């Protein structure tokens, strides 16, 4: 395989720059930085990109929740690299542990691609602070969307530029389609496999970055990916998919909140929709809108969390019909296609596993929008993302107020 000479961000003399330019123009292979999580999807993505003729560089984003020696290894002078040869054992099925880093490195070695593990401890701290603050404000956070917006695609492209890459890629199940009609821009689409589709968590990607992203998994179904991994003898072929938020080790979201924020005196009332006190809770961080289990109040019929009032430190519960919402308000709306200027009929998805429902989206000023569903939706949680679809295309989205 012919490889381009290593690229560097170091200053070059004018003459050296001219030589470098001629060298890079000679080699036609495009360079891509791939986010490798140590799972089967991003591992097979590396193979698919190689097969398509790309020069692949693997990059593991380490959350830094465990003390790790920040040390450079490998052959790249631009990026800080972490040692991952002795992984820390973990029982969780996350995506950012030292064990995952070691798996990603083994796959990179198997495919003969450069691999770097970077410490993003400070950036993950910011995401965990957001996570805790949202729960304490009575909202339900979505750290995966925020991680994609703040970290994965932003920082991934930043590091890709340091090594002179043309593209960045991930193992997300989503597709990109070039549009001749829409100013020759890429459009973000659902994956062919709607059961595995992850376009919902990608709505906040900067529109200008779509032309620099590759999603190799978008045309495949998960069984095909596992079969491909087995045929390639990849060590992660049978590795389970990640099930938890990467920094929630205990399985309890409330534990993360309590670890990061003082929780003294957080006990409060559990009330019905009329405001009558039915019992007491140990902290609003234990609840989310739509929750049924864990309320610990026997009322003869199932009750659900319908509202979390952070100012009064109380949890409101009601019957399922009390969860119905036909209209929701959004803020921090962003667009991956031409913005809706007034009102438009779109399908709107309000949770990762929610089936997008027909609605009229009306834009307001300053990044706000109202969504009016044709039929009432259940479990609308402030703090979650509402994503707009036109068929399979992601048009944009915002955050539920």
C-alpha positions as CSV (number, residue, x, y, z in Angstrom):
1,X,0.0,0.0,0.0
2,X,1.4,3.4,-0.9
3,X,1.1,5.9,2.0
4,X,1.4,9.6,1.9
5,X,4.2,11.1,3.9
6,X,3.2,12.1,7.5
7,X,1.6,15.5,7.8
8,X,2.5,17.9,10.6
9,X,1.2,21.1,12.0
10,X,4.8,22.4,12.5
11,X,5.8,25.5,10.5
12,X,7.8,24.8,7.3
13,X,10.0,27.0,5.2
14,X,8.6,28.2,1.9
15,X,10.7,25.8,-0.1
16,X,9.8,22.9,2.1
17,X,6.1,23.8,1.9
18,X,6.3,23.7,-1.9
19,X,7.9,20.2,-1.8
20,X,5.3,19.1,0.7
21,X,2.5,20.4,-1.5
22,X,3.8,18.5,-4.6
23,X,4.1,15.4,-2.6
24,X,0.6,15.5,-1.2
25,X,-0.8,16.3,-4.7
26,X,1.0,13.2,-6.0
27,X,-0.7,10.8,-3.6
28,X,-4.5,10.4,-4.2
29,X,-5.4,8.4,-1.0
30,X,-7.6,10.4,1.3
31,X,-6.8,10.4,5.0
32,X,-9.5,9.9,7.6
33,X,-9.4,10.0,11.4
34,X,-11.8,7.3,12.8
35,X,-13.2,7.4,16.3
36,X,-12.6,3.9,17.6
37,X,-14.5,2.9,20.7
38,X,-13.3,-0.6,21.0
39,X,-16.7,-2.0,19.8
40,X,-17.6,-4.0,16.8
41,X,-19.1,-1.2,14.9
42,X,-16.2,1.2,14.8
43,X,-13.8,-1.7,14.3
44,X,-15.6,-2.9,11.1
45,X,-15.9,0.8,10.1
46,X,-12.1,0.9,10.0
47,X,-12.0,-2.1,7.6
48,X,-14.7,-0.6,5.4
49,X,-12.9,2.6,5.1
50,X,-9.7,0.8,4.2
51,X,-11.6,-1.2,1.6
52,X,-12.9,2.1,0.1
53,X,-9.3,3.3,-0.3
54,X,-8.9,5.6,2.7
55,X,-5.8,5.9,4.8
56,X,-7.3,5.3,8.3
57,X,-6.0,6.7,11.6
58,X,-7.7,5.3,14.7
59,X,-8.4,7.6,17.6
60,X,-9.8,6.5,21.0
61,X,-11.4,9.2,23.2
62,X,-10.6,8.3,26.8
63,X,-12.9,9.8,29.4
64,X,-10.1,9.8,32.0
65,X,-12.3,8.6,34.8
66,X,-9.4,6.5,36.0
67,X,-5.9,7.9,36.6
68,X,-3.9,7.2,33.5
69,X,-0.4,8.2,32.7
70,X,-0.3,10.8,30.0
71,X,2.5,9.6,27.8
72,X,3.4,9.7,24.2
73,X,3.9,6.5,22.3
74,X,3.6,5.5,18.6
75,X,4.7,7.5,15.6
76,X,2.7,10.8,15.8
77,X,4.3,13.8,17.3
78,X,1.2,16.0,17.2
79,X,-1.2,14.2,19.5
80,X,-0.8,13.4,23.2
81,X,-1.1,9.6,23.5
82,X,-2.1,7.4,26.4
83,X,-0.7,4.0,27.4
84,X,-3.3,1.3,27.1
85,X,-1.3,-1.9,27.2
86,X,-2.5,-2.8,30.7
87,X,-6.2,-2.2,30.7
88,X,-8.3,-1.7,33.8
89,X,-11.0,-4.4,34.1
90,X,-14.5,-3.1,34.1
91,X,-17.9,-4.8,34.3
92,X,-19.8,-2.1,32.6
93,X,-20.7,-2.1,29.0
94,X,-19.6,1.5,28.2
95,X,-17.5,2.9,25.4
96,X,-14.6,4.9,27.0
97,X,-12.8,2.5,29.5
98,X,-9.2,1.4,29.4
99,X,-10.5,-2.0,28.5
100,X,-12.2,-0.5,25.4
101,X,-9.0,1.3,24.5
102,X,-7.1,-1.9,24.6
103,X,-9.7,-3.6,22.4
104,X,-9.5,-0.7,19.9
105,X,-5.7,-1.0,19.8
106,X,-5.8,-4.7,19.1
107,X,-8.2,-4.1,16.2
108,X,-5.9,-1.3,14.9
109,X,-2.9,-3.7,15.1
110,X,-4.9,-6.4,13.3
111,X,-5.8,-4.0,10.5
112,X,-2.4,-2.4,10.5
113,X,-3.5,1.2,11.0
114,X,-2.0,3.9,13.3
115,X,-3.8,4.2,16.7
116,X,-3.8,6.9,19.3
117,X,-5.7,7.1,22.6
118,X,-6.3,10.6,23.8
119,X,-7.2,11.9,27.3
120,X,-10.4,13.9,27.2
121,X,-10.8,14.1,31.0
122,X,-11.4,17.8,31.1
123,X,-14.0,17.7,28.3
124,X,-15.8,14.8,30.0
125,X,-15.8,16.7,33.2
126,X,-17.8,19.4,31.5
127,X,-20.3,16.8,30.2
128,X,-20.7,15.2,33.6
129,X,-21.3,18.7,35.1
130,X,-24.0,19.3,32.5
131,X,-25.5,15.9,33.4
132,X,-25.7,16.6,37.1
133,X,-27.0,20.2,36.7
134,X,-29.8,19.1,34.4
135,X,-31.1,16.5,36.8
136,X,-31.0,19.0,39.7
137,X,-32.9,21.5,37.5
138,X,-35.7,18.9,37.0
139,X,-34.7,18.1,33.4
140,X,-33.7,14.8,31.8
141,X,-30.2,15.2,30.2
142,X,-29.1,13.5,27.0
143,X,-25.3,13.3,27.4
144,X,-24.8,11.3,24.2
145,X,-26.2,14.1,22.1
146,X,-24.1,16.7,24.0
147,X,-21.0,14.5,23.8
148,X,-21.4,14.4,20.0
149,X,-21.9,18.1,19.8
150,X,-19.2,19.2,22.2
151,X,-16.6,16.5,22.0
152,X,-16.8,13.7,19.4
153,X,-17.3,15.7,16.3
154,X,-15.8,19.0,17.4
155,X,-12.6,17.6,18.9
156,X,-12.4,14.8,16.4
157,X,-12.2,17.3,13.5
158,X,-9.8,19.5,15.5
159,X,-7.4,16.6,15.9
160,X,-8.0,15.5,12.3
161,X,-6.8,18.8,11.1
162,X,-3.6,18.4,13.2
163,X,-2.7,15.3,11.2
164,X,-3.8,16.7,7.9
165,X,-6.8,14.4,7.5
166,X,-9.5,15.1,4.9
167,X,-12.3,13.5,6.8
168,X,-13.5,12.2,10.2
169,X,-15.6,9.1,10.7
170,X,-17.4,7.2,13.4
171,X,-19.2,3.9,13.8
172,X,-22.7,5.5,14.1
173,X,-25.5,4.0,12.2
174,X,-26.5,6.9,9.9
175,X,-26.1,7.9,6.3
176,X,-24.9,11.0,4.4
177,X,-26.3,11.8,1.0
178,X,-25.0,14.4,-1.4
179,X,-27.7,16.9,-2.6
180,X,-27.3,18.5,-5.9
181,X,-30.4,20.6,-5.3
182,X,-29.5,21.9,-1.8
183,X,-26.4,24.0,-2.6
184,X,-24.4,20.8,-3.2
185,X,-24.4,20.0,0.5
186,X,-24.5,16.6,2.3
187,X,-27.7,15.7,4.0
188,X,-27.9,13.5,7.2
189,X,-30.2,10.5,6.8
190,X,-31.4,7.6,9.0
191,X,-29.5,4.4,8.6
192,X,-30.8,1.7,6.3
193,X,-31.3,-0.4,9.5
194,X,-34.0,1.7,11.3
195,X,-33.7,-0.6,14.3
196,X,-30.1,0.5,14.8
197,X,-30.5,4.1,13.5
198,X,-28.5,6.7,15.5
199,X,-29.3,9.8,13.5
200,X,-31.3,11.2,16.5
201,X,-28.2,11.8,18.5
202,X,-26.4,13.5,15.6
203,X,-28.8,16.4,14.9
204,X,-26.5,18.9,16.6
205,X,-23.5,18.3,14.3
206,X,-22.5,21.6,12.7
207,X,-24.0,21.8,9.3
208,X,-20.7,22.9,7.8
209,X,-19.0,19.8,9.1
210,X,-21.2,17.3,7.2
211,X,-19.0,17.5,4.1
212,X,-16.1,16.2,6.2
213,X,-17.8,13.2,7.9
214,X,-18.1,9.6,6.8
215,X,-20.5,7.0,8.3
216,X,-19.4,3.6,6.9
217,X,-22.1,1.7,8.9
218,X,-25.1,3.5,7.4
219,X,-25.8,1.0,4.6
220,X,-25.5,-2.2,6.8
221,X,-27.5,-4.1,9.3
222,X,-26.0,-5.2,12.6
223,X,-25.9,-9.0,11.8
224,X,-23.9,-8.2,8.6
225,X,-21.4,-6.2,10.7
226,X,-20.9,-9.0,13.2
227,X,-20.5,-11.5,10.4
228,X,-17.9,-9.3,8.7
229,X,-16.0,-8.9,12.0
230,X,-15.9,-12.7,12.4
231,X,-14.7,-13.2,8.9
232,X,-11.9,-10.7,9.6
233,X,-11.0,-12.4,12.9
234,X,-11.4,-9.2,14.8
235,X,-11.1,-9.7,18.5
236,X,-14.4,-7.7,19.2
237,X,-16.6,-9.7,16.8
238,X,-18.8,-11.0,19.7
239,X,-18.3,-8.1,22.1
240,X,-21.7,-6.9,23.5
241,X,-22.9,-3.5,22.4
242,X,-22.4,-0.7,24.9
243,X,-25.6,-0.4,27.1
244,X,-24.8,2.4,29.5
245,X,-23.7,6.0,29.6
246,X,-19.9,5.7,29.7
247,X,-19.4,7.6,33.0
248,X,-22.3,5.9,34.8
249,X,-20.4,2.9,36.3
250,X,-22.8,1.9,39.1
251,X,-25.9,1.8,36.9
252,X,-27.4,4.6,38.9
253,X,-27.6,8.1,37.3
254,X,-28.4,9.6,40.7
255,X,-25.0,8.3,42.1
256,X,-23.2,10.5,39.5
257,X,-25.3,13.5,40.5
258,X,-24.6,13.0,44.2
259,X,-20.9,12.5,43.5
260,X,-20.6,15.8,41.7
261,X,-23.0,18.0,43.6
262,X,-23.8,18.5,47.3
263,X,-27.1,16.9,48.0
264,X,-27.7,17.9,51.7
265,X,-31.3,18.7,52.4
266,X,-32.7,17.6,49.1
267,X,-35.6,15.6,50.4
268,X,-39.0,16.8,49.3
269,X,-42.6,16.0,48.6
270,X,-44.3,13.7,46.1
271,X,-47.6,15.3,45.2
272,X,-50.5,14.4,42.8
273,X,-51.6,16.6,39.9
274,X,-53.8,18.6,42.3
275,X,-50.9,19.4,44.6
276,X,-51.9,17.0,47.4
277,X,-48.9,15.5,49.3
278,X,-48.8,11.7,48.9
279,X,-45.3,11.0,50.3
280,X,-41.7,12.1,50.3
281,X,-38.7,11.5,48.0
282,X,-34.9,11.4,48.7
283,X,-33.9,13.8,45.9
284,X,-35.3,14.8,42.5
285,X,-32.2,13.4,40.9
286,X,-33.8,10.0,41.3
287,X,-36.7,10.8,38.9
288,X,-37.4,11.6,35.3
289,X,-40.7,12.4,33.5
290,X,-42.5,9.2,32.4
291,X,-40.9,7.0,35.2
292,X,-43.2,4.5,36.9
293,X,-40.9,2.2,38.9
294,X,-39.2,3.5,42.0
295,X,-41.9,6.0,43.1
296,X,-42.7,3.7,46.1
297,X,-46.2,5.0,46.7
298,X,-49.1,2.5,46.4
299,X,-52.2,4.1,44.9
300,X,-54.0,1.0,43.5
301,X,-53.3,1.9,39.9
302,X,-50.0,2.7,38.1
303,X,-48.8,6.2,38.5
304,X,-46.1,8.0,36.6
305,X,-43.8,11.0,37.1
306,X,-45.5,13.8,35.2
307,X,-43.5,16.8,36.3
308,X,-40.4,17.6,38.4
309,X,-40.5,21.0,40.1
310,X,-36.9,21.9,41.0
311,X,-37.9,25.2,42.6
312,X,-40.2,23.6,45.1
313,X,-38.2,20.4,45.2
314,X,-41.1,18.2,44.6
315,X,-42.1,15.4,42.2
316,X,-45.6,15.4,40.7
317,X,-47.2,12.0,39.8
318,X,-50.3,11.1,37.9
319,X,-52.0,8.6,35.7
320,X,-50.8,7.7,32.2
321,X,-53.2,10.1,30.6
322,X,-51.7,12.9,32.6
323,X,-48.5,12.4,30.6
324,X,-50.1,13.3,27.3
325,X,-48.7,16.3,25.6
326,X,-49.8,17.6,22.2
327,X,-47.7,20.8,22.1
328,X,-44.1,21.3,23.2
329,X,-41.8,24.2,23.2
330,X,-38.1,24.0,22.1
331,X,-35.1,26.2,22.5
332,X,-31.5,26.2,21.1
333,X,-32.9,24.9,17.8
334,X,-30.3,24.1,15.1
335,X,-30.7,23.1,11.5
336,X,-28.9,20.6,9.2
337,X,-31.0,21.7,6.3
338,X,-32.5,25.1,5.2
339,X,-34.1,26.5,8.4
340,X,-37.9,26.5,8.5
341,X,-38.9,30.2,8.3
342,X,-42.5,29.9,9.5
343,X,-44.4,26.6,9.8
344,X,-43.7,23.2,8.3
345,X,-45.1,19.7,8.5
346,X,-42.4,17.3,9.8
347,X,-42.0,14.1,11.8
348,X,-40.6,14.8,15.3
349,X,-38.8,12.3,17.5
350,X,-38.7,13.2,21.2
351,X,-36.6,10.3,22.6
352,X,-34.0,7.9,21.2
353,X,-36.4,5.0,21.0
354,X,-39.5,7.1,20.2
355,X,-41.2,6.6,16.9
356,X,-41.2,10.0,15.1
357,X,-44.7,11.4,15.0
358,X,-46.3,13.9,12.5
359,X,-46.3,17.5,13.7
360,X,-46.3,21.1,12.7
361,X,-43.1,22.9,13.6
362,X,-43.3,26.6,13.9
363,X,-40.1,28.6,14.3
364,X,-39.9,31.5,16.7
365,X,-37.2,34.1,17.3
366,X,-33.8,33.5,18.9
367,X,-33.6,29.7,18.2
368,X,-37.0,28.8,19.6
369,X,-39.7,26.7,18.1
370,X,-43.1,25.2,18.9
371,X,-44.1,21.7,18.0
372,X,-47.8,20.8,17.6
373,X,-48.3,17.0,17.2
374,X,-51.3,15.5,15.3
375,X,-51.8,13.2,18.3
376,X,-50.7,13.5,21.9
377,X,-47.3,12.1,22.8
378,X,-46.5,10.5,26.2
379,X,-43.4,11.0,28.4
380,X,-42.3,14.4,27.0
381,X,-39.3,15.2,29.2
382,X,-37.8,18.7,29.4
383,X,-34.0,18.4,28.7
384,X,-34.4,15.8,26.0
385,X,-33.9,16.5,22.3
386,X,-36.7,16.8,19.8
387,X,-35.4,16.0,16.3
388,X,-37.1,16.9,13.0
389,X,-37.3,14.5,10.1
390,X,-38.5,14.8,6.5
391,X,-38.8,11.2,5.6
392,X,-35.4,9.7,6.4
393,X,-33.6,13.1,6.4
394,X,-32.6,14.9,9.6
395,X,-33.7,18.5,9.1
396,X,-32.8,19.8,12.5
397,X,-33.8,19.7,16.1
398,X,-33.9,21.5,19.5
399,X,-34.1,20.9,23.2
400,X,-37.4,20.5,25.0
401,X,-38.1,23.3,27.5
